[in-house]
Amino acid sequence: MGIVNVTPDSFYDGGKLKSDKDVLTQVERMLDEGATFIDIGGFSSRPDGTDISEQEEIKRVVPVIELVAKSFNIKGLSCDSFRGSVIKKALQHGANLVNDISAGLIDQSILPVVAEAQVPYIMMHMRGTPQTMKTLTEYDDLIHEINYYFSDRIAAARALGINDIVIDAGFGFAKTREQNFTLLKNMSLLQAHQVPILAGVSRKSMIYKTLDTTSDKALNGTTALHMICLQQGAKILRVHDVAPAMECIKLFEELQEN
């Protein structure tokens, strides 16, 4: 899953896409390099990210989704938003996949929108909002509580008729650096839900803070953790750099076959 951020303040690539040409060039490159999914987001969910109105998010993301949908035939064109109104507009303009960091807990209107559209739904584990999540990292049993969360959210989605569900472990969301590595080490336990697992570790602070570097220099660390994610059962890697991730996947598949 290639990440396309149309935000000015995302932690790694915020503000880099300044024109339609920039967007199309990036999407075309990601598809050429092997991406199955393209994930377009207009709200920065980094810790302490700027909150924006629904209208501003729609203004940012919907024209880009429409542009990409008209320019490419993408079976997995995803809108990254936790707001029902944004998702409804995105689905009307070409999106066919929903990526919700809150699993329907921030805006409860999103689940009925997804159910009505009958599109696949990615739900992530987090607590609070991007503005509050850094203060919500106390767990008695991290993996047990994440599994309980997904049991509850999957049941809520299925009760409305949402059948195609992917779970995202939520690296970096309401988790300390150390907790992120505990989650990575035990991510295979999320397979109990019998739905595909998405892993999003690309260039995140769990990598660059551990290596005492920056997100710009975190590609090698990202690739190392991508292999571990695959070994722990991840079926989708959400990435900024598609070609290195595809090389990792190819090597993992060869390892599995031999």
Secondary structure, DSSP 8 states (H G I E B T S, - for coil): -EEEE--S--TTTTT---SHHHHHHHHHHHHHTT-SEEEEESS--STT-----HHHHHHHHHHHHHHHHHH---TEEEEE-S-HHHHHHHHHTT--EEEETTTTSS-TTHHHHHHHHT--EEEE---S-TTTGGG----SSHHHHHHHHHHHHHHHHHHTT---EEEE--TTSS--HHHHHHHHHTGGGGGGG-S-EEE--TT-HHHHTTTTS-GGG-HHHHHHHHHHHHHTT-SEE-BS-HHHHHHHHHHHHHHHH-
